[in-house]
Amino acid sequence: MNFLIDPIIHPLLQVLITFILCSGILNIGRLINVRFFKNYNYHFFDLSIGTIVLSQLIFIFFIFGFFREIISILSYLLILFGIVNVSLFKKVKLFFISFIKNKIDYSTILILIIIISFALISIGPPTMADALEYHFGIPLYLLNYSNLPNQNIWLHGSLFGNGELFNAIGLYLNSDNFFTFFQFLSLLLFFEFFKNKEKNSLKSKFIFFFIISSPVILFLISGPKPLLFPQLLTTAALYIFIKEKKFKVGNILLISILLMGAVQFKLSFVLSCAFLGVLVLIRTFQNDKKVVSYLFLLLLFFFLPKVIYNLYQVSEFNLINVFTTSPSDFLTNLSVYRESSFIFPINLFIPNSLGGITTILGFQLLLLVLIKKNTKEFNLILIIIFFTIILHFTFGQQTSKIYFEFLLWVSVGFYFLNKKYFNYKLFTYLLFPQVILVAVIALYFSTLSFISLISLDKRDEFMKKNSFEYEAIKWSNNQISPEDLIISELRSNVFFINEVIPLEGSENMLKLQKTNKFIEYLKEKKPKFIISYKKNYDNHFLEKCIGGIYKSSDMFEKSSRNPFNKGEKYKIYIYHFNSDKLNYCTNLN
């Protein structure tokens, strides 16, 4: 049984499990944080340190073949820690009270509306295509089958990091909103940290609105894609690096753990952490050369297990394999991906359709030109951002969800800006139109999510309308025996009740996937059906291996939370697949 498509517990019970798990992470993180990093005894760092340490332990056990065992142990351990001391309830309560204690005005009400809306969005069922392909697909595959297919079989699967492995904790306990809520919580505690550090309420509100007015944040908090949390990690590391004049051992280690944790969560953060990491190393040499040995031990803890795992996954080990097993051609293909037809950097600020409104950063960065005088701290942050953007422009994706990290870094700069150089009250009002836009969209999305929590039937209705390919795959599950292994060109493979071999259908993916190793894997697994949008397989490298149509569906409507991305019709086809002919039916020319 697949609980994502046939849930066995009520949606509200899933939310309770998620809440207790997050409380458990906070409590474990606090035990570590209090012991080693007393200067940053804040809830955000409790959550961050706990998550980084636990996720790395999961990876270490994974490479030794004990993934399900460690997930089982940690899941129940976190439940125990969460129940014994449900500190999360207190923290959320105190955060809201801190707003209410101040004078309640329109901005305060708006902040509370946005926070509540974001919370409701984060506890809704999964809808995001990427999540339903590999952010959920990888942990579920590991929980079901204990290992992953070779990198040549599932190219997107080779992108996994600690974020995907950590996501398995919630999935093991049949909660599909754990990591999505976790990322929302990390954002909430990040705001709490800065609110405690900044006594000027006008400045703290401005920083909140500066971040929250970016439409792309709606994408980041609506799914388990591990982007927002590591972005907050690098932002916190940048803050400590700029803030601390006396670079003590504890500060160096905390920054290093945050940066290394971000890289382990998702490969792309190696670019964000590279330049800042070099600056940290330089300052470490200047202050205390002995600490370099501690940094070396941290490097071994975080990267040696990855190197060991990757070494056994690739035939020829290269420098990039320190971080990933993904083929270099595949990474190059990913780096040119765009969410908009507009050229960079226009694509970061202007959507090419109404449906793309949540793929832009917004225009709040224009406020930088209105600063009367920069401080040296703000200038240093801008320099770090400049060189890091060069790295991203050269090697990374040019999308707003990636560049949101730099908007967070800019927000740190405002913390160091004196109010005589910047009218925080006036510029908060200038942000209001964009904030209201985000609030309206968030209210719409949160209403949909709230309805899905009422019952399992309402959840099913929500997912039919909003979860990518949900209805089509639910139909497919009723046509095929659960024991039959299938090849799928659909993306939302987590909804299948069958074991799935992904066939990533874009032209570039086929060029990379059309290998002898892939064919050998098919011979070993002997799939019985192939499921696709295609009406025929003319000129496909598996054309002669594919039999006639077994079943074809009625028309389905494309599912999406975004009302402007709905309306497109499609149908799917189930073909027989002749595994017994694989010795001679493929075309690898």
Secondary structure, 3 states (H helix, E strand, C coil): CCCCCCCCCCHHHHHHHHHHHHHHHHHHHHHHHHHHCHHHCCHHHHHHHHHHHHHHHHHHHHHCCCHHHHHHHHHHHHHHHHHHCCHHHHHHHHHHHHHHHCCCCHHHHHHHHHHHHHHHHHCCCCCCHHHHHHHCHHHHHHHHHCCCCCCCCCCHHHHCCHHHHHHHHHHHCCCCCHHHHHHHHHHHHHHHHHHHHCCCHHHHHHHHHHHHCCCCHHHHCCCCCCCHHHHHHHHHHHHHHHHCCCCCHHHHHHHHHHHHHHHHHCCCHHHHHHHHHHHHHHHHHHHCCCHHHHHHHHHHHHHHHHHHHHHCCCCCCCHHHHCCCCCHHHHHHHHCCCCCCCCCCHHHCCCCCHHHHHHCCCCHHHHHHHCCCCCHHHHHHHHHHHHHHHHHHHHCCCCHHHHHHHHHHHHHHHHCCCHHHCCHHHHHHHHHHHHHHHHHHHHHHHHHHHHHCCCHHHHHHHHHHHCCCHHHHHHHHCCCCCCCCEEECCCCHHHCCCCEEECCCCHHHHHHHCCHHHHHHHHHHCCCEEEECCCCCCCCCCHHHEEEEEEECCCEECCCCCHHHCCCEECCEEEEECHHHCCCCCCCC
